[in-house]
Amino acid sequence: MLEAVEELLELDEEGKRSVPDDAPVGFVPAKWGPHVLTEDGKIERRHWELCLLWQLRGALRSGDVWVEGARRYANPQGFLVPKDRWPELRGEVSPDYLSRTLWAYWPDDDPAPPPAPDAVAAAIAAIRSRGEEAAA
C-alpha cells in the first residue's frame, strides 16, 4: 500500500492524469476490483485513488500503518511495555490492580459485571504457569 501512496504522490507532482499499468493494486479488495480495473485491464485513476485512500484510512485506524510523530495514528507498539523490559516488570502486575482497573473502565451499559479479583488472580496464575512451562 505504501508503494501505491508513493505512486500517487509522483502522479500528483508530475501532473499526470492516468495511472500507469504497473501501478500497485495489491491493496484493492475484491469488491473494489470492478471499479478500479476496467474490462481492458486499465486502472481507473479516480477509483484507484479513492480505494487507496479508503484502505489507508482503515490501515491507520487499525494500526497497520502509522505516522511517525503523530499521537492519534502513532505506532501501537509504542504504547506497550518494551519486550526487553517486560520480564522485570511482569511481577508488578497484581491481580488486585488489574481488577480495580477493570472495574474503573468497565462500560456502564454492559450487562455482565467485570471479573472479581479472585477470578483475575486465577487467570494471571494460569497465564504465568503456561509461560513457565513454555520456558522450561
RABELWO-V494313 format. One record per residue. N is the residue number from 1. PHI is phi in radians with two decimals (none if undefined). PSI is psi as a letter, one per 40 degrees, with the letter a starting at -180 (* if undefined). BURIAL is + if it has 9 or more other ideal C-beta (glycine too) atoms within 8 Angstrom, else -. Layout:
N	PHI	PSI	BURIAL
N	PHI	PSI	BURIAL
This chain:
1	none	d	+
2	-1.16	d	-
3	-1.13	d	-
4	-1.18	d	+
5	-1.11	d	+
6	-1.09	d	-
7	-1.08	d	+
8	-1.10	d	+
9	-1.08	d	-
10	-1.11	d	+
11	-1.04	d	+
12	-1.19	d	-
13	-1.10	d	-
14	-1.52	e	-
15	1.25	f	-
16	-1.37	i	-
17	-1.75	d	-
18	-1.91	i	-
19	-1.57	h	+
20	-1.09	i	-
21	-1.11	d	-
22	-1.67	e	-
23	-1.16	i	+
24	-1.10	h	-
25	-2.32	e	+
26	-1.12	d	-
27	-1.45	e	+
28	-1.34	h	+
29	-1.27	i	-
30	-1.00	d	-
31	-1.12	d	-
32	-1.48	d	+
33	-0.82	d	+
34	-1.10	d	-
35	-1.50	d	-
36	-1.42	d	+
37	-1.82	h	+
38	-1.35	i	-
39	-1.08	d	-
40	-1.58	e	-
41	1.54	e	-
42	-1.36	i	-
43	-1.70	h	+
44	-1.42	h	+
45	-1.00	d	+
46	-1.06	d	-
47	-1.26	d	+
48	-1.07	d	+
49	-1.14	d	+
50	-1.10	d	-
51	-1.09	d	+
52	-1.04	d	+
53	-1.16	d	-
54	-1.15	d	-
55	-1.20	d	+
56	-1.13	d	+
57	-1.02	d	-
58	-1.12	d	-
59	-1.17	d	+
60	-1.17	d	+
61	-1.15	d	-
62	-1.46	e	-
63	1.58	e	-
64	-1.23	d	-
65	-2.24	i	+
66	-2.41	i	+
67	-1.98	h	-
68	-1.06	h	-
69	1.49	e	-
70	-1.49	i	-
71	-1.67	d	-
72	-1.25	d	-
73	-1.97	f	-
74	-1.40	i	+
75	-1.11	h	-
76	-1.06	d	-
77	-1.11	d	-
78	-1.19	e	-
79	-1.59	e	-
80	-1.73	i	-
81	-1.21	h	-
82	-1.00	i	-
83	-1.00	d	-
84	-1.28	d	-
85	-1.68	e	-
86	-1.01	d	+
87	-0.99	d	-
88	-1.35	d	-
89	-1.63	e	+
90	-1.01	d	-
91	-1.15	d	-
92	-1.35	e	-
93	-1.45	h	-
94	-1.73	i	-
95	-1.04	d	+
96	-1.12	d	-
97	-1.08	d	-
98	-1.10	d	+
99	-1.12	d	+
100	-1.08	d	-
101	-1.14	d	-
102	-1.05	d	+
103	-1.14	d	-
104	-1.19	d	-
105	-1.83	e	-
106	-1.19	h	+
107	-1.09	h	-
108	-1.12	d	-
109	-1.53	e	-
110	-1.42	h	-
111	-1.21	d	-
112	-1.60	h	-
113	-1.29	i	-
114	-1.17	i	-
115	-1.13	i	-
116	-1.25	i	-
117	-0.97	d	-
118	-1.20	d	-
119	-1.21	d	-
120	-1.13	d	+
121	-1.10	d	+
122	-1.15	d	-
123	-1.13	d	+
124	-1.12	d	+
125	-1.08	d	-
126	-1.14	d	-
127	-1.13	d	-
128	-1.12	d	-
129	-1.18	d	-
130	-1.13	d	-
131	-1.13	d	-
132	-1.22	d	-
133	-1.14	d	-
134	-1.20	d	-
135	-1.30	d	-
136	-1.34	*	-
